[in-house]
């Protein structure tokens, strides 16, 4: 077996979709009623908190000083089943599927595996149940196993993957909030061993690798495993903005011209964009301003994007909207015959 050529962690995928999702949510400010605005602000806060938790794990992994390959924010989908995996960590002996939870309050796990957390507000304590992150991550594990098995064309390899998958792939739930107190003394051992704090993550991985009796992989073998897992990653097309539609304000923003009139020479492109907006809103039964309002259209014409990356820089165009409508809008801009 070849010796390790690499002694430090390597991210094959380091970026997360959370920053763009948060920006897409912030673009909705001012377009929702009071209840929608309350929900929106809470969601933004939760996503920002989740992002901070992921960054804590990135820091721990980056400073582990051990050979590993890391994939962050992987989305896999097959047969109408999907899973968003926070981190996949490929080490010499094990592959870890990590679910990050950056929770307020203190977390308790009982002997039945139920999760509860206790939070304090104004001197009062409030206890609430949590959906088990272990169950959530186990579903991710099962889908990954299903994909790995079905992607094998050789029947013998298919059987081998199905049989040995659980020996090499382990589920870990990481509590990323350093202030969270974890009480798992009544939890069963197999549950307790899957939930750790972020500051315990590297020691857990090192100890688990030392205890493992599996054959150590070379750096080349580790990278091949990580690249194969990365190949399962696909674009997450979930429309996270759809939940806010019932809270949209009833004004017809798209029919009200805002700001200075567009230059005469841009009228042709403006008309094409308005026509597209009207047609698309009717076919999808949504408000026209959901696609873009006039102020956003003015910014679109001003910037004349040619790629999806450039379109993301236009006001009102977040990741979800660009993925859903970007190709059609870029084609309209291109056919408009106008240059910046």
C-alpha positions as CSV (number, residue, x, y, z in Angstrom):
1,X,0.0,0.0,0.0
2,X,1.4,3.4,-1.0
3,X,2.3,5.8,1.7
4,X,0.3,9.0,2.1
5,X,1.5,11.8,-0.2
6,X,-0.7,14.3,1.5
7,X,-0.6,15.1,5.2
8,X,-3.2,17.9,5.3
9,X,-7.0,18.1,4.7
10,X,-8.1,19.0,1.2
11,X,-11.5,20.5,0.3
12,X,-12.7,19.2,-3.1
13,X,-15.9,21.3,-2.6
14,X,-15.7,24.1,0.0
15,X,-18.5,26.4,-1.1
16,X,-22.1,26.4,0.3
17,X,-25.3,27.5,-1.3
18,X,-26.4,29.1,2.0
19,X,-24.9,32.6,1.4
20,X,-26.8,33.0,-1.9
21,X,-30.0,31.6,-0.4
22,X,-29.8,34.1,2.4
23,X,-29.3,36.9,-0.1
24,X,-32.3,35.6,-2.1
25,X,-34.4,35.8,1.1
26,X,-33.2,39.3,1.9
27,X,-34.4,40.4,-1.5
28,X,-37.9,39.6,-0.4
29,X,-37.8,42.2,2.3
30,X,-40.6,44.8,1.7
31,X,-42.6,42.5,-0.5
32,X,-44.4,40.5,2.2
33,X,-47.2,41.2,4.7
34,X,-46.5,41.4,8.4
35,X,-46.8,37.7,9.1
36,X,-44.7,36.8,6.0
37,X,-42.1,39.4,7.1
38,X,-42.0,37.8,10.6
39,X,-41.5,34.3,9.1
40,X,-38.9,35.6,6.6
41,X,-36.8,37.3,9.3
42,X,-36.8,34.2,11.4
43,X,-35.8,32.1,8.4
44,X,-33.0,34.4,7.6
45,X,-31.8,34.3,11.2
46,X,-31.9,30.5,11.2
47,X,-30.0,30.1,7.9
48,X,-27.4,32.6,9.0
49,X,-27.0,30.7,12.3
50,X,-26.7,27.4,10.3
51,X,-24.1,29.0,8.1
52,X,-22.1,30.1,11.1
53,X,-22.3,26.5,12.4
54,X,-21.0,25.1,9.2
55,X,-18.1,27.6,9.3
56,X,-17.2,26.3,12.7
57,X,-16.9,22.8,11.3
58,X,-14.9,24.1,8.3
59,X,-12.5,25.6,10.8
60,X,-12.1,22.4,12.8
61,X,-11.6,20.3,9.6
62,X,-9.2,22.8,8.1
63,X,-7.0,22.7,11.2
64,X,-7.1,18.9,11.7
65,X,-3.6,18.4,10.3
66,X,-4.6,14.9,9.1
67,X,-5.0,13.6,5.6
68,X,-8.6,13.7,4.5
69,X,-10.8,14.9,1.6
70,X,-13.8,17.0,2.3
71,X,-17.0,17.7,0.4
72,X,-19.3,20.5,1.7
73,X,-23.0,21.0,0.9
74,X,-23.7,18.0,-1.3
75,X,-27.1,17.5,-2.8
76,X,-28.0,14.0,-4.1
77,X,-31.2,12.9,-5.7
78,X,-32.6,9.7,-7.1
79,X,-36.1,8.2,-7.7
80,X,-37.8,11.3,-6.2
81,X,-35.7,11.0,-3.1
82,X,-33.2,13.6,-2.2
83,X,-30.7,14.5,0.6
84,X,-28.7,17.6,1.4
85,X,-25.6,16.5,3.2
86,X,-23.7,19.1,5.1
87,X,-20.2,17.5,5.0
88,X,-18.7,14.3,3.6
89,X,-15.2,13.5,5.1
90,X,-13.1,10.8,3.5
91,X,-10.3,9.6,5.7
92,X,-7.9,6.7,5.5
93,X,-10.2,4.1,7.0
94,X,-13.7,5.7,7.2
95,X,-16.1,8.0,5.4
96,X,-18.1,10.3,7.7
97,X,-21.5,11.8,6.7
98,X,-21.9,14.8,8.9
99,X,-25.1,16.6,9.8
100,X,-24.4,20.1,11.3
101,X,-26.8,21.5,13.9
102,X,-26.1,24.9,15.3
103,X,-28.8,24.9,18.0
104,X,-29.8,27.5,20.6
105,X,-30.2,26.1,24.1
106,X,-29.1,22.9,25.7
107,X,-29.8,19.5,24.1
108,X,-30.9,16.3,25.9
109,X,-31.3,12.8,24.4
110,X,-33.4,10.3,26.4
111,X,-33.1,6.5,26.4
112,X,-35.7,6.2,23.6
113,X,-33.5,8.4,21.4
114,X,-35.8,11.5,21.6
115,X,-34.2,14.9,21.3
116,X,-35.3,17.9,23.3
117,X,-33.8,21.3,23.9
118,X,-34.3,23.8,26.7
119,X,-34.1,27.5,26.0
120,X,-34.3,30.4,28.4
121,X,-36.3,33.5,27.6
122,X,-36.5,36.4,30.1
123,X,-35.7,34.1,33.0
124,X,-38.2,31.4,31.9
125,X,-37.1,28.0,30.6
126,X,-38.9,26.5,27.6
127,X,-38.5,22.9,26.6
128,X,-39.4,21.6,23.1
129,X,-39.0,18.4,21.1
130,X,-36.7,18.3,18.1
131,X,-36.8,16.1,15.0
132,X,-34.0,13.6,15.5
133,X,-31.0,14.7,13.5
134,X,-29.8,11.1,13.8
135,X,-32.9,9.9,11.9
136,X,-32.4,12.7,9.4
137,X,-28.8,11.8,8.7
138,X,-29.6,8.1,8.6
139,X,-32.0,8.8,5.7
140,X,-29.1,10.5,4.0
141,X,-27.0,7.5,4.6
142,X,-29.6,5.1,3.1
143,X,-30.0,7.2,0.0
144,X,-26.3,7.3,-0.5
145,X,-26.1,3.6,-0.1
146,X,-28.9,3.1,-2.6
147,X,-27.2,5.4,-5.2
148,X,-23.8,3.7,-4.7
149,X,-25.4,0.2,-5.1
150,X,-27.5,1.0,-8.1
151,X,-24.7,2.8,-9.9
152,X,-22.7,-0.5,-10.0
153,X,-23.2,-2.3,-13.3
154,X,-21.3,-5.4,-12.2
155,X,-23.7,-7.7,-10.1
156,X,-20.9,-8.8,-7.8
157,X,-19.8,-5.2,-7.1
158,X,-23.4,-4.3,-6.5
159,X,-23.7,-7.0,-3.9
160,X,-20.4,-6.0,-2.3
161,X,-21.3,-2.3,-2.0
162,X,-24.7,-3.2,-0.5
163,X,-23.1,-5.6,2.0
164,X,-20.1,-3.5,3.1
165,X,-21.3,0.0,2.8
166,X,-22.1,0.3,6.5
167,X,-18.7,-0.8,7.5
168,X,-17.0,2.2,5.9
169,X,-19.7,5.0,6.1
170,X,-20.5,6.5,9.5
171,X,-23.1,9.0,10.5
172,X,-22.1,11.9,12.8
173,X,-24.3,14.7,14.2
174,X,-22.2,17.7,15.1
175,X,-23.5,20.3,17.5
176,X,-21.7,23.4,16.3
177,X,-22.8,25.9,18.9
178,X,-20.0,26.0,21.5
179,X,-22.4,27.2,24.2
180,X,-24.7,24.2,23.8
181,X,-24.6,21.7,26.7
182,X,-25.3,18.2,25.5
183,X,-26.8,15.8,28.0
184,X,-26.8,12.2,26.6
185,X,-26.1,10.2,29.7
186,X,-29.5,8.4,29.4
187,X,-29.2,7.7,25.6
188,X,-28.2,4.3,24.3
189,X,-24.6,3.9,23.4
190,X,-25.2,3.6,19.6
191,X,-27.1,7.0,19.8
192,X,-24.6,8.7,22.2
193,X,-21.7,7.8,19.9
194,X,-23.2,9.6,16.9
195,X,-23.7,13.0,18.6
196,X,-20.6,15.2,19.4
197,X,-19.7,18.8,19.8
198,X,-17.7,20.6,17.1
199,X,-14.7,20.9,19.3
200,X,-14.6,17.1,19.7
201,X,-14.9,16.3,16.0
202,X,-11.2,15.9,15.1
203,X,-10.4,13.9,18.2
204,X,-13.4,11.7,17.4
205,X,-12.2,11.1,13.8
206,X,-8.6,10.4,14.9
207,X,-9.7,8.0,17.6
208,X,-12.2,6.2,15.3
209,X,-9.5,5.7,12.7
210,X,-7.1,4.3,15.2
211,X,-9.7,1.8,16.5
212,X,-10.8,0.8,13.0
213,X,-9.6,-2.6,11.7
214,X,-10.2,-1.7,8.1
215,X,-7.3,-1.5,5.7
216,X,-5.8,2.0,5.4
217,X,-6.3,3.6,2.1
218,X,-3.6,5.5,0.2
219,X,-4.0,9.2,-0.6
220,X,-4.8,8.3,-4.2
221,X,-7.5,5.9,-3.1
222,X,-9.0,8.4,-0.7
223,X,-9.2,11.0,-3.5
224,X,-10.8,8.5,-5.9
225,X,-13.5,7.8,-3.3
226,X,-14.1,11.5,-2.7
227,X,-14.3,12.3,-6.4
228,X,-16.8,9.5,-7.0
229,X,-19.0,10.9,-4.2
230,X,-18.6,14.4,-5.6
231,X,-19.9,13.1,-8.9
232,X,-23.2,12.3,-7.2
233,X,-23.7,16.0,-6.4
234,X,-26.4,17.6,-8.5
235,X,-28.0,21.1,-8.6
236,X,-30.5,21.7,-5.8
237,X,-33.6,22.9,-7.7
238,X,-35.8,23.2,-4.6
239,X,-37.6,26.6,-4.7
240,X,-37.1,27.8,-1.2
241,X,-39.0,31.1,-2.0
242,X,-42.3,29.4,-2.8
243,X,-43.4,29.2,0.8
244,X,-43.6,33.0,0.9
245,X,-46.0,33.3,-1.9
246,X,-49.2,33.4,0.3
247,X,-47.7,36.4,2.1
248,X,-47.0,38.5,-0.9
249,X,-48.4,42.0,-0.7
250,X,-51.4,42.6,-3.0
251,X,-50.0,45.5,-4.9
252,X,-49.2,45.1,-8.6
253,X,-45.6,46.3,-8.4
254,X,-44.8,45.2,-11.9
255,X,-47.4,47.6,-13.4
256,X,-46.0,50.7,-11.7
257,X,-43.0,52.3,-13.3
258,X,-40.3,53.2,-10.8
259,X,-37.5,55.7,-11.0
260,X,-36.3,57.4,-14.1
261,X,-37.7,56.3,-17.5
262,X,-35.6,53.9,-19.4
263,X,-33.7,55.3,-22.4
264,X,-35.6,55.2,-25.7
265,X,-33.1,53.0,-27.4
266,X,-33.8,50.3,-24.7
267,X,-37.5,50.2,-25.3
268,X,-37.3,47.1,-27.5
269,X,-35.6,45.0,-24.8
270,X,-37.9,46.4,-22.1
271,X,-40.9,45.3,-24.1
272,X,-39.5,41.8,-24.6
273,X,-38.8,41.5,-20.9
274,X,-42.3,42.7,-20.0
275,X,-43.8,40.3,-22.4
276,X,-41.8,37.4,-21.0
277,X,-42.7,38.4,-17.5
278,X,-46.4,38.5,-18.2
279,X,-46.4,35.2,-20.1
280,X,-44.4,33.4,-17.5
281,X,-46.5,34.7,-14.6
282,X,-49.7,33.7,-16.2
283,X,-48.4,30.2,-17.1
284,X,-47.2,29.6,-13.5
285,X,-50.1,31.5,-11.9
286,X,-47.8,33.8,-9.9
287,X,-47.6,37.5,-9.5
288,X,-45.5,39.1,-12.3
289,X,-43.2,40.9,-9.8
290,X,-42.1,37.5,-8.5
291,X,-39.9,37.3,-11.6
292,X,-38.7,40.9,-11.4
293,X,-40.2,44.3,-10.8
294,X,-39.5,47.4,-12.9
295,X,-36.6,48.6,-10.7
296,X,-35.0,45.2,-11.1
297,X,-35.6,45.2,-14.8
298,X,-33.9,48.5,-15.1
299,X,-30.9,47.1,-13.3
300,X,-31.0,44.1,-15.6
301,X,-30.9,46.3,-18.7
302,X,-28.2,48.5,-17.2
303,X,-25.9,45.6,-16.5
304,X,-26.7,43.5,-19.6
305,X,-25.5,40.1,-18.1
306,X,-24.3,37.5,-20.5
307,X,-23.8,34.6,-18.0
308,X,-25.7,33.2,-15.0
309,X,-22.8,34.4,-12.8
310,X,-23.3,37.9,-14.1
311,X,-27.1,37.6,-13.7
312,X,-26.5,36.9,-10.0
313,X,-25.2,40.4,-9.6
314,X,-28.5,42.0,-10.8
315,X,-30.7,43.2,-8.0
316,X,-33.5,40.7,-7.2
317,X,-31.8,37.7,-8.9
318,X,-30.8,35.0,-6.4
319,X,-29.6,31.5,-7.0
320,X,-33.0,29.9,-7.2
321,X,-34.4,32.5,-9.6
322,X,-31.3,32.4,-11.8
323,X,-31.4,28.6,-12.1
324,X,-35.1,28.6,-12.9
325,X,-35.4,31.6,-15.3
326,X,-31.8,32.5,-16.1
327,X,-31.3,30.8,-19.5
328,X,-34.5,32.3,-20.9
329,X,-33.8,35.8,-19.6
330,X,-30.2,35.7,-20.9
331,X,-31.5,34.7,-24.3
332,X,-33.8,37.7,-24.3
333,X,-31.0,40.0,-23.3
334,X,-28.8,38.6,-26.0
335,X,-31.5,38.9,-28.7
336,X,-32.2,42.5,-27.6
337,X,-29.2,43.6,-29.6
338,X,-28.0,46.1,-27.0
339,X,-24.5,46.3,-25.5
340,X,-23.4,47.8,-22.3
